[in-house]
């Protein structure tokens, strides 16, 4: 009986000792993890990884250890092991959204977009404030683009522009990469999809100057001149008091009319722009150059072109226009210095500028140099 009573008295003490040991064990593990995090923060992933291997041997069911092990594998470029560790951590703690987000990012960066989307949608359901549609769509779009999965890429961006919560500035920043971020060959192959996307943008944000501007650029790339004119007029109507906006739009409209072989309309539109801004160089240059192509009103063309080279003396396009008009007016000697200056600022990469310079040199009797620049021009055309 006394032995039984003694045992009963000892049991609570044994539980207390075990609890104290477990507490000490837990504190020791937490301290070890803090040391691991410090190593990771310092970029010493090798030391952190070795410590984590030791901890895993003792605490195989600890989710945090597996998560940090995944971080070390990720840093080492072992994405397969990193994914395995993150998944194991998430299995041990399915409610940990940080694990989900990290694993989703790993999937995004390794091209496993469908797996990433499943996790991102779960996170969006739990915390829509932190994971709004705009952010999710942007992340998915970037990953699809990296994979060259363009149908999914444009689908994600379409979802983004239709999102009523996202503001116009956010949409514009996301879509700017579409117009600016592709090489010319890829851009040309995707022009119809880009145009459809920009039309979606205008439909979602009809009062947005950004949206109309991007659709205008897209239409220009497709030579859809009627749409370009329509979008320019829409931008003028949206901000009729903004002189710089009106002048810029009129300049584009003038260029389009000229491309449509409606020269009279083009020149009338240029004149309207110049009434608002006498020093708007894109209009002055194009107007002057088109007159030079027709070999008429060259005195007016020279006067307009002179303004551009005075304001932008290192612009090779403006220098070429002015030099060419001087040449056409029988002033080849005056033209030569402008072409020489253009050569220093990119003119050597332009076949037309090189051909014009060759004509000037030929007129001045510098035959060998003229031949050199003529041959260089021909090589640029190939």
Secondary structure, DSSP 8 states (H G I E B T S, - for coil): -HHHHHHHHHHHHHHHHHHHHHHHHHHHHHHHHHHHHHHHHTT-HHHHHHHHHHHHHH-TT-HHHHHHHHHHHHHTT-HHHHHHHHHHHHHH-TT-HHHHHHHHHHHHHTT-HHHHHHHHHHHHHH-TTTS-HHHHHHHHHHHHHHHT-HHHHHHHHHHHHH-SSS-HHHHHHHHHHHHHSS-HHHHHHTHHHHHHHHHHHHHH-TT-HHHHHHHHHHHHHTT-HHHHHHHHHHHHHHTTT-HHHHHHHHHHHHHHHHHTT-HHHHHHHHHHHHHH-TT-HHHHHHHHHHHHHHT-SHHHHHHHHHHHHHH-TT-HHHHHHHHHHHHHTT-HHHHHHHHHHHHHTTGGG-HHHHHHHHHHHHHTT-HHHHHHHHHHHHHHH-
